[in-house]
Amino acid sequence: DSGVTQTPKHLITATGQRVTLRCSPRSGDLSVYWYQQSLDQGLQFLIQYYNGEERAKGNILERFSAQQFPDLHSELNLSSLELGDSALYFCASSDRDRGVHTQYFGPGTRLTVL
Amino acid sequence: GIQVEQSPPDLILQEGANSTLRCNFSDSVNNLQWFHQNPWGQLINLFYIPSGTKQNGRLSATTVATERYSLLYISSSQTTDSGVYFCAVAENSGYALNFGKGTSLLVTP
């Protein structure tokens, strides 16, 4: 158990819908990262927050947004869902803003868009 | 961006055999991690190893940062070692991990 929790574990929805994925980092960790794992793109970085502020953006679509709340949990919002958004979404946390640190991954949320 | 190449892409072993997985990266890094993704999709952190050598039970890893590669050794493999092994790196100026495509390992009884 990494100490990072994600809910829900599975999510099935229809095209055009909007969903919210939730992540709670390890106790004491200020950084939260979101990653997407799909069959065609592999594992890729979406976005990072540190202590409530956005720090880095990767290949995140404009239809996707995220935020980190004062209690440090984070939410990833996916809207106008398409079939291609079906993927495993991971949240990771670390105790640093950048650089030399270990990122610990949660169990993931498996999103299926029908 | 930084490129991460893993080899071999697929590996089939009999229980008890040893193996070496390789990760090459194209630029200087400040973070290198090895992960095992089990058949249920969970990513398990094996090593944080931007340089040097570490050992944890039957697993060990070595990163030669100056030559831009890392090796993961699995000894006396067990069926529970099956899954996909990922190498991931972060550039010196970077925040996020860049993942390789993984090595898919199947250990047969």
Backbone of each chain as ProteinMPNN parsed JSONL, in Angstrom:
{"seq_chain_A": "DSGVTQTPKHLITATGQRVTLRCSPRSGDLSVYWYQQSLDQGLQFLIQYYNGEERAKGNILERFSAQQFPDLHSELNLSSLELGDSALYFCASSDRDRGVHTQYFGPGTRLTVL", "coords_chain_A": {"N_chain_A": [[0.846, -1.193, 0.0], [0.713, 2.104, -1.041], [-0.067, 4.376, 0.252], [-1.341, 6.373, -1.055], [-4.545, 7.283, -2.006], [-7.275, 6.606, -4.203], [-10.377, 7.422, -5.66], [-13.295, 6.937, -7.692], [-12.706, 3.325, -7.934], [-13.445, 2.124, -10.274], [-15.129, 3.371, -13.159], [-17.835, 3.811, -15.187], [-19.162, 5.338, -17.969], [-20.968, 7.464, -20.297], [-20.411, 8.739, -23.651], [-19.836, 12.235, -23.968], [-20.437, 12.897, -21.365], [-19.579, 14.084, -17.998], [-17.044, 13.601, -15.582], [-15.625, 13.156, -12.278], [-12.576, 12.535, -10.792], [-11.0, 11.463, -7.826], [-8.313, 12.096, -5.555], [-6.288, 11.324, -2.783], [-3.36, 12.353, -1.286], [-0.304, 10.838, 0.089], [0.179, 11.055, 3.611], [1.446, 14.137, 4.575], [2.632, 14.68, 2.122], [3.025, 17.159, -0.353], [2.918, 17.491, -3.065], [1.006, 16.61, -5.909], [0.497, 14.494, -8.619], [-0.974, 13.818, -11.782], [-1.519, 11.108, -13.966], [-2.071, 9.463, -17.093], [-2.92, 6.314, -18.397], [-3.098, 4.727, -21.346], [-3.9, 2.4, -23.984], [-2.86, 3.118, -26.496], [-1.254, 5.394, -26.057], [0.349, 4.86, -23.903], [1.863, 5.399, -20.666], [1.375, 8.603, -19.551], [2.168, 11.892, -18.457], [-0.048, 14.207, -16.995], [-0.711, 16.547, -15.303], [0.58, 18.612, -12.615], [0.303, 19.513, -9.184], [1.347, 21.594, -6.496], [1.082, 22.084, -3.204], [-1.402, 23.327, -3.554], [-1.043, 24.915, -5.784], [-0.8, 25.074, -9.338], [1.85, 23.442, -10.979], [3.113, 22.212, -13.151], [2.407, 21.276, -16.515], [1.413, 18.666, -18.632], [0.579, 16.534, -21.266], [-2.211, 17.373, -21.261], [-5.618, 17.51, -22.07], [-7.759, 20.199, -23.199], [-10.33, 19.795, -22.374], [-10.04, 18.644, -19.973], [-9.511, 19.232, -16.513], [-7.99, 20.21, -13.405], [-7.62, 20.398, -9.811], [-6.176, 21.301, -6.639], [-6.977, 21.029, -3.321], [-7.281, 22.915, -0.162], [-6.927, 20.955, 1.866], [-5.195, 19.296, 0.659], [-6.044, 17.204, -0.957], [-6.806, 16.117, -4.303], [-8.587, 16.744, -7.338], [-9.512, 15.481, -10.501], [-11.058, 16.6, -13.289], [-12.977, 15.504, -15.937], [-14.409, 16.304, -18.957], [-17.025, 16.368, -21.494], [-16.757, 13.755, -22.526], [-15.03, 11.366, -24.546], [-14.774, 8.37, -26.558], [-12.092, 7.709, -26.717], [-11.047, 8.587, -24.332], [-11.143, 6.632, -22.528], [-9.353, 4.938, -20.142], [-6.712, 4.195, -17.764], [-6.389, 6.052, -14.936], [-3.958, 7.52, -13.019], [-2.976, 8.767, -9.86], [-0.285, 10.362, -8.272], [1.92, 10.998, -5.51], [4.292, 13.144, -3.85], [6.877, 14.354, -1.622], [8.096, 16.661, -2.345], [8.535, 19.645, -4.367], [9.773, 19.486, -6.875], [12.242, 17.684, -8.812], [14.637, 15.802, -7.029], [13.189, 13.183, -5.798], [10.924, 10.631, -4.636], [8.142, 9.399, -6.351], [5.018, 8.286, -5.361], [2.559, 6.014, -6.277], [-0.991, 5.854, -6.62], [-3.733, 3.406, -6.586], [-5.151, 3.757, -8.92], [-7.795, 4.832, -11.179], [-10.079, 3.254, -13.153], [-11.394, 4.208, -16.102], [-14.12, 3.86, -18.185], [-15.51, 4.698, -21.195], [-18.469, 4.632, -22.839]], "CA_chain_A": [[0.0, 0.0, 0.0], [1.561, 3.288, -1.19], [-0.577, 5.477, 1.068], [-2.117, 7.26, -1.918], [-5.853, 6.692, -2.27], [-8.003, 7.15, -5.346], [-11.754, 6.967, -5.796], [-13.641, 5.531, -7.488], [-11.788, 2.394, -8.585], [-13.951, 1.92, -11.638], [-16.136, 4.341, -13.551], [-18.352, 3.58, -16.529], [-20.026, 6.451, -18.323], [-21.268, 7.57, -21.72], [-19.794, 9.86, -24.347], [-20.442, 13.53, -23.708], [-20.638, 13.115, -19.934], [-18.508, 14.674, -17.208], [-16.758, 12.815, -14.375], [-14.593, 13.689, -11.373], [-11.739, 11.538, -10.128], [-10.481, 12.037, -6.593], [-7.042, 11.556, -5.072], [-5.738, 11.814, -1.514], [-1.935, 12.002, -1.265], [0.251, 10.318, 1.338], [0.239, 12.038, 4.68], [2.64, 14.983, 4.542], [3.061, 15.012, 0.763], [2.406, 18.387, -0.849], [2.795, 17.412, -4.527], [0.133, 15.608, -6.514], [0.644, 14.357, -10.062], [-1.954, 12.964, -12.468], [-1.027, 10.419, -15.152], [-3.054, 8.679, -17.839], [-2.367, 5.151, -19.091], [-3.976, 4.185, -22.373], [-3.235, 1.387, -24.816], [-2.105, 3.697, -27.616], [-0.311, 6.439, -25.629], [1.169, 4.434, -22.774], [1.73, 6.195, -19.45], [1.829, 9.959, -19.795], [1.93, 12.892, -17.429], [-1.084, 15.191, -17.31], [-0.605, 17.813, -14.588], [1.088, 18.535, -11.25], [0.024, 20.579, -8.228], [2.156, 21.598, -5.282], [0.507, 22.895, -2.136], [-2.54, 24.072, -4.056], [-0.737, 25.67, -6.992], [-0.397, 24.307, -10.503], [3.296, 23.586, -11.156], [3.553, 21.753, -14.467], [1.373, 20.682, -17.356], [1.879, 17.77, -19.682], [-0.345, 16.376, -22.392], [-3.583, 17.408, -20.75], [-6.558, 18.107, -23.005], [-8.489, 21.365, -22.677], [-11.563, 19.284, -21.761], [-9.683, 18.121, -18.643], [-9.006, 20.236, -15.576], [-7.698, 19.637, -12.096], [-7.333, 21.343, -8.752], [-5.758, 20.746, -5.354], [-7.718, 21.751, -2.29], [-6.462, 23.228, 1.031], [-6.564, 19.752, 2.627], [-4.22, 18.683, -0.253], [-6.571, 16.239, -1.901], [-6.898, 16.678, -5.647], [-9.621, 16.208, -8.21], [-9.323, 15.608, -11.94], [-12.358, 16.678, -13.935], [-12.943, 15.167, -17.359], [-15.711, 16.667, -19.499], [-17.304, 16.058, -22.912], [-15.967, 12.538, -22.686], [-14.987, 10.661, -25.821], [-14.379, 6.972, -26.408], [-10.642, 7.668, -26.544], [-10.656, 8.959, -22.966], [-11.11, 5.402, -21.73], [-7.958, 4.741, -19.728], [-6.453, 4.081, -16.334], [-5.88, 7.336, -14.466], [-3.221, 7.394, -11.774], [-2.519, 9.902, -9.09], [0.937, 10.086, -7.52], [2.278, 12.101, -4.626], [5.654, 13.198, -3.338], [7.022, 15.358, -0.567], [8.849, 17.805, -2.849], [7.98, 20.35, -5.514], [10.377, 18.986, -8.101], [13.582, 17.167, -8.671], [15.071, 14.549, -6.438], [12.21, 12.65, -4.871], [10.187, 9.455, -5.094], [6.706, 9.556, -6.533], [4.262, 7.099, -4.959], [1.36, 5.955, -7.101], [-2.21, 5.25, -6.116], [-4.173, 2.208, -7.298], [-5.725, 4.117, -10.207], [-9.222, 4.79, -11.492], [-10.267, 2.758, -14.524], [-12.521, 4.894, -16.733], [-14.62, 3.293, -19.434], [-16.491, 5.563, -21.846], [-19.225, 3.813, -23.816]], "C_chain_A": [[0.89, 1.255, 0.0], [1.159, 4.418, -0.258], [-1.348, 6.498, 0.268], [-3.453, 6.57, -2.216], [-6.537, 7.396, -3.437], [-9.417, 6.565, -5.344], [-12.383, 7.622, -7.018], [-12.595, 4.619, -8.141], [-12.173, 2.181, -10.036], [-15.045, 2.949, -11.899], [-16.54, 4.022, -14.982], [-19.352, 4.678, -16.835], [-20.197, 6.506, -19.835], [-20.539, 8.756, -22.333], [-20.568, 11.148, -24.063], [-20.617, 13.87, -22.241], [-19.405, 13.743, -19.283], [-18.327, 13.832, -15.949], [-15.683, 13.512, -13.553], [-13.887, 12.538, -10.692], [-11.076, 12.215, -8.934], [-9.221, 11.319, -6.145], [-6.693, 12.166, -3.728], [-4.275, 11.393, -1.427], [-1.533, 11.348, 0.05], [0.306, 11.435, 2.367], [1.555, 12.811, 4.606], [3.117, 15.357, 3.154], [2.289, 16.23, 0.249], [2.18, 18.359, -2.358], [1.854, 16.297, -4.935], [0.323, 15.659, -8.018], [-0.507, 13.502, -10.588], [-1.314, 12.416, -13.744], [-2.171, 9.632, -15.784], [-2.342, 7.511, -18.503], [-3.409, 4.62, -20.058], [-3.186, 3.238, -23.254], [-2.368, 2.026, -25.895], [-1.044, 4.711, -27.176], [0.629, 5.998, -24.508], [0.886, 5.29, -21.559], [2.234, 7.594, -19.717], [1.343, 10.905, -18.708], [0.869, 13.886, -17.882], [-0.814, 16.538, -16.642], [-0.091, 17.571, -13.18], [0.644, 19.738, -10.446], [0.959, 20.44, -7.037], [1.523, 22.575, -4.31], [-0.574, 23.845, -2.669], [-2.297, 24.833, -5.341], [-0.344, 24.737, -8.139], [1.077, 24.544, -10.781], [3.758, 23.19, -12.54], [2.379, 21.119, -15.19], [2.029, 19.799, -18.397], [0.871, 17.737, -20.804], [-1.796, 16.346, -21.934], [-4.491, 18.143, -21.733], [-7.266, 19.286, -22.352], [-9.793, 20.952, -22.003], [-11.318, 18.756, -20.331], [-9.198, 19.282, -17.774], [-8.773, 19.571, -14.231], [-7.553, 20.763, -11.082], [-6.879, 20.586, -7.512], [-6.335, 21.642, -4.276], [-6.827, 22.013, -1.07], [-6.088, 22.0, 1.864], [-5.639, 18.841, 1.817], [-4.779, 17.569, -1.128], [-6.759, 16.92, -3.259], [-8.031, 16.005, -6.404], [-9.26, 16.478, -9.666], [-10.7, 15.534, -12.579], [-12.199, 16.435, -15.427], [-14.329, 15.446, -17.93], [-15.798, 16.329, -20.984], [-16.561, 14.787, -23.317], [-16.142, 11.897, -24.05], [-14.528, 9.23, -25.564], [-12.887, 6.851, -26.091], [-10.153, 8.08, -25.173], [-10.651, 7.754, -22.044], [-9.654, 5.068, -21.417], [-7.923, 4.484, -18.239], [-5.806, 5.394, -15.907], [-5.244, 7.152, -13.1], [-2.959, 8.755, -11.163], [-1.25, 9.47, -8.365], [1.21, 11.256, -6.595], [3.746, 12.018, -4.235], [5.752, 14.337, -2.338], [7.732, 16.619, -1.044], [8.105, 18.425, -4.027], [8.504, 19.758, -6.814], [11.676, 18.289, -7.773], [13.68, 15.854, -7.935], [14.08, 14.073, -5.388], [11.555, 11.42, -5.479], [8.72, 9.806, -5.247], [6.034, 8.219, -6.21], [2.905, 7.123, -5.647], [0.197, 5.294, -6.373], [-2.634, 4.076, -6.976], [-4.83, 2.488, -8.643], [-7.244, 4.071, -10.239], [-9.35, 4.344, -12.945], [-11.535, 3.357, -15.084], [-12.867, 4.214, -18.049], [-15.7, 4.209, -19.977], [-17.167, 4.76, -22.954], [-19.993, 4.676, -24.815]], "O_chain_A": [[1.705, 1.453, 0.901], [1.955, 5.322, -0.001], [-1.954, 7.403, 0.843], [-3.481, 5.411, -2.628], [-6.398, 8.604, -3.631], [-9.621, 5.384, -5.065], [-12.037, 8.755, -7.35], [-11.696, 5.104, -8.828], [-11.314, 2.072, -10.912], [-15.782, 3.344, -10.996], [-15.698, 3.968, -15.879], [-20.278, 4.923, -16.061], [-19.633, 5.688, -20.562], [-20.104, 9.665, -21.626], [-21.792, 11.141, -23.935], [-20.916, 15.015, -21.905], [-18.356, 13.91, -19.905], [-19.297, 13.403, -15.325], [-14.932, 14.345, -14.061], [-14.522, 11.672, -10.088], [-10.649, 13.367, -9.007], [-9.072, 10.11, -6.324], [-6.788, 13.38, -3.547], [-3.975, 10.2, -1.488], [-2.313, 11.307, 1.001], [0.46, 12.608, 2.027], [2.635, 12.221, 4.578], [3.933, 16.268, 3.015], [1.07, 16.32, 0.396], [1.352, 19.108, -2.878], [1.892, 15.193, -4.391], [0.311, 16.732, -8.62], [-0.957, 12.573, -9.916], [-0.664, 13.142, -14.497], [-3.104, 9.199, -15.107], [-1.283, 7.688, -19.105], [-4.463, 4.129, -19.653], [-1.955, 3.266, -23.269], [-1.272, 1.544, -26.182], [-0.033, 4.87, -27.859], [1.599, 6.693, -24.202], [-0.203, 5.848, -21.427], [3.398, 7.772, -20.074], [0.269, 10.738, -18.13], [0.889, 14.35, -19.022], [-0.7, 17.557, -17.323], [-0.281, 16.497, -12.609], [0.61, 20.857, -10.96], [1.316, 19.336, -6.624], [1.446, 23.772, -4.587], [-0.641, 25.011, -2.28], [-3.241, 25.35, -5.938], [0.351, 23.742, -7.936], [1.527, 25.689, -10.82], [4.708, 23.776, -13.06], [1.491, 20.519, -14.586], [3.065, 20.142, -18.966], [0.37, 18.773, -21.242], [-2.517, 15.385, -22.2], [-4.18, 19.249, -22.174], [-7.367, 19.371, -21.128], [-10.308, 21.679, -21.153], [-12.257, 18.463, -19.592], [-8.547, 20.204, -18.266], [-9.301, 18.492, -13.96], [-7.385, 21.927, -11.445], [-7.154, 19.397, -7.352], [-6.194, 22.864, -4.321], [-5.755, 21.421, -0.943], [-5.038, 21.996, 2.507], [-5.335, 17.73, 2.25], [-4.054, 17.034, -1.968], [-6.857, 18.145, -3.344], [-8.383, 14.854, -6.143], [-8.771, 17.552, -10.016], [-11.416, 14.544, -12.434], [-11.389, 17.08, -16.093], [-15.318, 14.893, -17.451], [-14.794, 16.046, -21.638], [-15.838, 14.757, -24.314], [-17.23, 11.882, -24.626], [-13.974, 8.915, -24.511], [-12.475, 6.001, -25.302], [-8.968, 7.941, -24.872], [-10.203, 7.846, -20.901], [-8.829, 4.933, -22.321], [-8.938, 4.544, -17.546], [-4.784, 5.795, -16.463], [-5.883, 6.696, -12.152], [-2.751, 9.749, -11.859], [-1.155, 8.336, -7.896], [0.782, 12.378, -6.863], [4.358, 10.951, -4.287], [4.851, 15.167, -2.216], [7.953, 17.543, -0.261], [7.191, 17.833, -4.6], [7.737, 19.555, -7.755], [12.149, 18.296, -6.636], [12.916, 14.921, -8.179], [14.124, 14.503, -4.236], [11.624, 11.198, -6.688], [8.128, 10.437, -4.371], [6.428, 7.168, -6.716], [2.192, 8.125, -5.605], [0.363, 4.329, -5.628], [-1.987, 3.771, -7.978], [-5.046, 1.565, -9.428], [-7.887, 3.379, -9.45], [-8.802, 4.972, -13.85], [-12.631, 3.059, -14.608], [-12.01, 4.02, -18.91], [-16.695, 4.471, -19.302], [-16.515, 4.276, -23.88], [-20.673, 4.146, -25.694]]}, "seq_chain_B": "GIQVEQSPPDLILQEGANSTLRCNFSDSVNNLQWFHQNPWGQLINLFYIPSGTKQNGRLSATTVATERYSLLYISSSQTTDSGVYFCAVAENSGYALNFGKGTSLLVTP", "coords_chain_B": {"N_chain_B": [[11.464, 16.333, -25.752], [12.695, 14.181, -23.093], [13.812, 10.936, -23.993], [12.888, 7.549, -23.401], [13.915, 4.307, -23.445], [13.137, 0.913, -23.319], [14.28, -2.423, -22.89], [14.286, -6.062, -22.997], [11.242, -5.89, -25.028], [9.43, -7.925, -24.469], [9.414, -10.827, -22.381], [9.86, -14.164, -21.535], [10.068, -16.416, -18.935], [11.187, -19.316, -17.15], [10.162, -20.43, -13.951], [12.431, -19.653, -11.36], [14.526, -18.821, -12.931], [16.935, -16.262, -13.865], [16.963, -12.737, -14.723], [17.641, -9.788, -16.732], [16.705, -6.504, -17.102], [16.663, -3.658, -19.197], [17.103, -0.111, -19.316], [17.355, 2.687, -21.248], [18.138, 6.133, -21.445], [17.799, 9.476, -22.755], [18.893, 11.869, -21.839], [20.305, 13.911, -19.171], [19.264, 13.063, -15.872], [17.29, 13.613, -12.884], [15.822, 11.98, -11.468], [15.001, 8.621, -11.322], [12.971, 5.899, -11.592], [11.935, 2.547, -10.991], [9.194, 0.496, -11.747], [6.71, -1.991, -11.041], [4.025, -3.208, -12.742], [1.269, -4.882, -11.82], [-0.918, -7.676, -12.739], [-3.42, -6.66, -12.104], [-3.289, -4.048, -12.59], [-2.111, -2.295, -10.829], [0.459, -0.003, -9.97], [3.519, -0.608, -8.731], [5.984, 0.668, -6.723], [9.342, 0.01, -7.177], [12.129, 0.73, -7.079], [13.818, 3.753, -6.303], [16.198, 5.277, -8.041], [18.331, 7.245, -9.115], [21.05, 7.158, -9.463], [23.794, 4.85, -8.923], [23.659, 1.745, -7.007], [21.173, -0.496, -5.811], [19.579, -2.863, -3.647], [16.895, -5.112, -3.086], [15.787, -7.695, -1.6], [15.136, -10.252, -3.857], [15.432, -8.608, -5.976], [17.411, -6.223, -7.705], [18.979, -3.124, -8.637], [20.775, -1.056, -10.896], [22.062, 2.061, -11.757], [23.777, 3.827, -14.187], [24.516, 6.851, -14.449], [26.147, 8.575, -15.943], [26.451, 7.231, -18.305], [23.905, 6.968, -19.076], [22.008, 4.844, -18.58], [20.044, 2.25, -17.046], [19.748, -0.73, -15.12], [17.694, -3.458, -14.269], [17.691, -6.174, -12.164], [16.391, -9.386, -11.83], [16.3, -12.054, -9.75], [16.066, -15.619, -9.336], [13.349, -16.021, -10.301], [9.783, -15.77, -9.742], [6.363, -16.861, -10.174], [4.742, -14.807, -9.386], [6.151, -12.59, -10.094], [5.42, -11.896, -12.584], [4.154, -9.589, -15.026], [4.219, -6.117, -15.996], [7.15, -4.248, -16.336], [8.198, -1.054, -15.67], [10.332, 1.627, -16.502], [11.0, 4.882, -15.43], [11.741, 8.306, -15.852], [12.833, 11.583, -14.767], [13.668, 14.682, -16.133], [16.545, 16.825, -15.494], [15.667, 19.461, -15.128], [13.059, 19.056, -14.742], [9.688, 18.126, -13.696], [7.846, 16.016, -13.904], [7.434, 12.428, -14.335], [8.73, 10.591, -17.057], [7.743, 7.905, -18.883], [8.981, 4.717, -19.998], [8.102, 2.24, -22.526], [7.848, -0.15, -21.344], [8.652, -3.498, -20.116], [7.296, -6.55, -20.727], [6.813, -9.191, -18.649], [6.601, -12.657, -18.311], [6.378, -15.259, -16.124], [6.663, -18.632, -16.01], [5.375, -21.675, -14.478]], "CA_chain_B": [[11.559, 15.834, -24.406], [13.59, 13.055, -22.864], [13.362, 9.645, -24.529], [13.164, 6.409, -22.528], [13.761, 3.066, -24.198], [13.297, -0.277, -22.49], [14.459, -3.683, -23.611], [13.496, -6.371, -24.194], [9.822, -5.562, -24.855], [8.743, -9.088, -23.909], [10.329, -11.812, -21.825], [9.215, -15.328, -20.921], [11.038, -17.154, -18.135], [10.693, -20.376, -16.293], [10.365, -20.15, -12.526], [13.779, -19.92, -10.889], [15.521, -18.216, -13.813], [17.317, -14.866, -13.612], [16.792, -11.875, -15.892], [18.117, -8.412, -16.67], [15.927, -5.568, -17.904], [17.474, -2.474, -19.442], [16.446, 1.172, -19.572], [18.243, 3.728, -21.76], [17.499, 7.447, -21.491], [18.508, 10.316, -23.721], [19.415, 13.11, -21.275], [20.58, 13.836, -17.738], [18.044, 12.937, -15.084], [17.418, 13.754, -11.438], [14.922, 10.99, -10.873], [14.764, 7.413, -12.094], [12.25, 4.924, -10.789], [11.467, 1.3, -11.59], [7.877, 0.095, -11.263], [6.102, -3.23, -11.495], [2.569, -3.127, -12.846], [0.76, -6.241, -11.701], [-2.045, -7.943, -13.656], [-4.595, -5.89, -11.706], [-3.068, -2.674, -13.021], [-1.48, -1.472, -9.8], [1.865, 0.352, -10.185], [4.243, -0.775, -7.468], [7.297, 1.296, -6.764], [10.398, -0.942, -6.824], [13.348, 1.434, -6.712], [14.151, 5.121, -6.677], [17.629, 5.046, -8.227], [18.913, 8.099, -10.16], [22.43, 6.723, -9.665], [24.234, 3.857, -7.96], [23.117, 0.4, -6.946], [20.342, -0.828, -4.655], [19.069, -4.222, -3.641], [15.754, -5.367, -2.229], [15.44, -9.103, -1.756], [15.58, -10.859, -5.117], [15.561, -7.56, -6.981], [18.441, -5.205, -7.537], [19.02, -2.177, -9.748], [21.982, -0.245, -11.046], [21.98, 3.153, -12.723], [25.036, 4.5, -14.538], [23.954, 8.105, -14.952], [27.038, 9.165, -16.944], [26.242, 6.522, -19.566], [22.474, 7.083, -19.35], [21.236, 3.613, -18.592], [19.765, 1.594, -15.772], [19.461, -2.157, -15.244], [16.939, -4.102, -13.187], [17.973, -7.606, -12.113], [15.451, -10.219, -11.088], [16.905, -13.376, -9.567], [15.181, -16.7, -8.877], [12.033, -15.466, -10.588], [8.596, -16.471, -9.295], [5.218, -16.531, -11.03], [4.199, -13.518, -8.942], [6.93, -11.514, -10.713], [4.822, -11.591, -13.887], [3.571, -8.257, -15.141], [4.993, -5.198, -16.826], [8.129, -3.457, -15.59], [8.405, 0.253, -16.269], [11.36, 2.569, -16.078], [10.502, 6.248, -15.599], [12.774, 9.286, -15.502], [12.516, 13.009, -14.819], [14.821, 15.483, -16.545], [17.116, 17.653, -14.433], [14.856, 20.653, -14.896], [11.662, 18.656, -14.879], [8.862, 17.743, -12.573], [7.076, 14.796, -14.086], [8.103, 11.238, -14.819], [8.518, 10.141, -18.425], [7.79, 6.456, -18.814], [9.235, 3.883, -21.156], [6.956, 1.431, -22.927], [7.776, -1.287, -20.451], [9.014, -4.873, -20.467], [6.259, -7.468, -20.267], [7.452, -10.417, -18.161], [5.75, -13.784, -17.938], [7.119, -16.333, -15.474], [5.842, -19.839, -16.048], [5.746, -22.649, -13.435]], "C_chain_B": [[12.456, 14.621, -24.313], [12.975, 11.765, -23.387], [13.785, 8.524, -23.582], [12.887, 5.136, -23.323], [14.042, 1.869, -23.299], [13.445, -1.511, -23.369], [14.681, -4.819, -22.622], [12.041, -5.959, -23.984], [9.041, -6.697, -24.203], [9.775, -10.104, -23.445], [9.514, -12.933, -21.19], [10.287, -16.139, -20.217], [10.36, -18.316, -17.45], [10.998, -19.992, -14.845], [11.778, -20.542, -12.115], [14.869, -19.285, -11.73], [15.807, -16.779, -13.384], [17.115, -14.047, -14.878], [17.338, -10.489, -15.627], [17.298, -7.572, -17.627], [16.73, -4.281, -18.011], [16.625, -1.261, -19.748], [17.506, 2.16, -20.036], [17.479, 5.045, -21.796], [18.424, 8.439, -22.18], [19.133, 11.584, -23.138], [19.676, 12.91, -19.789], [19.27, 13.833, -16.962], [18.329, 13.18, -13.612], [16.528, 12.769, -10.707], [14.818, 9.812, -11.834], [14.098, 6.413, -11.165], [11.911, 3.701, -11.634], [10.146, 0.925, -10.921], [7.536, -1.292, -11.804], [4.594, -3.012, -11.55], [2.017, -4.554, -12.85], [-0.462, -6.447, -12.61], [-3.318, -7.185, -13.292], [-4.432, -4.397, -12.008], [-2.352, -1.789, -12.014], [0.003, -1.248, -10.111], [2.582, 0.316, -8.842], [5.644, -0.225, -7.618], [8.362, 0.301, -6.308], [11.642, -0.225, -6.298], [13.253, 2.892, -7.144], [15.662, 5.121, -6.809], [18.195, 5.913, -9.359], [20.394, 7.822, -10.407], [22.743, 5.637, -8.644], [23.518, 2.535, -8.056], [22.311, 0.2, -5.676], [19.869, -2.262, -4.785], [17.903, -4.32, -2.68], [15.31, -6.805, -2.462], [16.013, -9.681, -3.037], [15.78, -9.835, -6.243], [16.733, -6.655, -6.656], [18.441, -4.322, -8.776], [20.313, -1.4, -9.705], [21.712, 0.822, -12.081], [23.355, 3.759, -12.915], [24.638, 5.794, -15.23], [24.823, 8.706, -16.064], [26.873, 8.499, -18.304], [24.769, 6.395, -19.912], [21.78, 5.733, -19.539], [21.056, 3.1, -17.176], [19.396, 0.14, -16.059], [18.679, -2.631, -14.024], [17.191, -5.602, -13.273], [16.906, -8.309, -11.279], [16.085, -11.61, -10.966], [15.856, -14.353, -9.035], [13.714, -16.321, -9.072], [10.902, -16.397, -10.122], [7.418, -16.04, -10.166], [4.608, -15.186, -10.644], [5.0, -12.33, -9.467], [6.352, -11.129, -12.073], [4.162, -10.216, -13.861], [4.429, -7.415, -16.058], [5.892, -4.36, -15.934], [8.398, -2.163, -16.354], [9.597, 0.957, -15.636], [10.786, 3.965, -16.347], [11.557, 7.22, -15.107], [12.194, 10.692, -15.531], [13.794, 13.747, -15.2], [15.3, 16.364, -15.402], [16.278, 18.875, -14.102], [13.376, 20.32, -14.794], [10.983, 18.274, -13.59], [8.351, 16.323, -12.723], [7.943, 13.636, -14.557], [7.708, 10.957, -16.263], [8.754, 8.631, -18.442], [8.246, 5.828, -20.124], [8.003, 3.059, -21.474], [6.848, 0.146, -22.126], [8.329, -2.574, -21.021], [7.955, -5.774, -19.867], [6.902, -8.805, -19.924], [6.396, -11.458, -17.811], [6.641, -14.879, -17.359], [6.212, -17.549, -15.39], [6.308, -20.852, -15.009], [6.67, -23.726, -13.988]], "O_chain_B": [[12.92, 14.096, -25.325], [11.775, 11.53, -23.243], [14.886, 8.54, -23.032], [11.777, 4.916, -23.808], [15.059, 1.822, -22.606], [12.832, -1.629, -24.43], [15.202, -4.592, -21.53], [11.646, -5.701, -22.847], [8.09, -6.449, -23.462], [10.855, -10.231, -24.022], [8.595, -12.683, -20.41], [11.294, -16.508, -20.821], [9.154, -18.316, -17.203], [11.983, -19.308, -14.568], [12.266, -21.615, -12.468], [16.019, -19.214, -11.298], [15.036, -16.165, -12.647], [17.097, -14.595, -15.98], [17.482, -10.06, -14.482], [17.203, -7.88, -18.815], [17.388, -3.86, -17.06], [15.562, -1.366, -20.36], [18.453, 2.442, -19.302], [16.298, 5.067, -22.141], [19.644, 8.28, -22.196], [19.829, 12.307, -23.851], [19.318, 11.881, -19.216], [18.304, 14.499, -17.333], [19.45, 12.984, -13.142], [16.493, 12.735, -9.477], [14.572, 9.997, -13.026], [14.606, 6.12, -10.083], [11.637, 3.808, -12.829], [9.997, 1.022, -9.703], [8.003, -1.704, -12.865], [3.965, -2.678, -10.546], [2.271, -5.328, -13.773], [-0.975, -5.486, -13.183], [-4.22, -7.085, -14.124], [-5.317, -3.591, -11.721], [-2.022, -0.645, -12.323], [0.715, -2.185, -10.471], [2.291, 1.102, -7.941], [6.389, -0.604, -8.521], [8.302, -0.199, -5.184], [12.141, -0.532, -5.215], [12.694, 3.221, -8.191], [16.36, 4.979, -5.805], [18.505, 5.401, -10.435], [20.933, 8.208, -11.444], [22.058, 5.51, -7.629], [22.856, 2.236, -9.049], [22.699, 0.659, -4.601], [19.77, -2.805, -5.886], [17.901, -3.709, -1.611], [14.56, -7.097, -3.393], [17.218, -9.611, -3.279], [16.245, -10.179, -7.33], [17.013, -6.36, -5.494], [17.962, -4.724, -9.836], [20.87, -1.123, -8.642], [21.194, 0.532, -13.16], [24.019, 4.154, -11.957], [24.448, 5.828, -16.445], [24.298, 9.28, -17.018], [27.122, 9.121, -19.337], [24.415, 5.786, -20.921], [21.067, 5.512, -20.517], [21.79, 3.453, -16.253], [18.814, -0.177, -17.096], [18.973, -2.245, -12.892], [16.943, -6.229, -14.303], [16.569, -7.879, -10.176], [16.37, -12.258, -11.973], [14.893, -13.961, -8.377], [12.937, -16.304, -8.118], [11.039, -17.62, -10.109], [7.462, -14.993, -10.812], [4.022, -14.504, -11.486], [4.58, -11.184, -9.306], [6.765, -10.123, -12.651], [3.683, -9.75, -12.827], [5.261, -7.933, -16.803], [5.458, -3.83, -14.912], [8.776, -2.181, -17.525], [9.831, 0.892, -14.429], [10.158, 4.192, -17.381], [12.192, 6.994, -14.077], [11.208, 10.965, -16.216], [14.865, 13.474, -14.66], [14.558, 16.621, -14.455], [16.186, 19.281, -12.943], [12.535, 21.219, -14.764], [11.612, 18.122, -12.543], [8.415, 15.526, -11.787], [9.03, 13.829, -15.102], [6.543, 11.063, -16.647], [9.822, 8.148, -18.064], [7.947, 6.326, -21.209], [6.984, 3.157, -20.79], [5.85, -0.568, -22.227], [8.462, -2.732, -22.235], [7.735, -5.771, -18.656], [7.467, -9.473, -20.79], [5.428, -11.172, -17.106], [7.551, -15.366, -18.029], [5.141, -17.507, -14.785], [7.494, -20.899, -14.682], [7.081, -24.624, -13.253]]}, "name": "protein", "num_of_chains": 2, "seq": "DSGVTQTPKHLITATGQRVTLRCSPRSGDLSVYWYQQSLDQGLQFLIQYYNGEERAKGNILERFSAQQFPDLHSELNLSSLELGDSALYFCASSDRDRGVHTQYFGPGTRLTVLGIQVEQSPPDLILQEGANSTLRCNFSDSVNNLQWFHQNPWGQLINLFYIPSGTKQNGRLSATTVATERYSLLYISSSQTTDSGVYFCAVAENSGYALNFGKGTSLLVTP"}
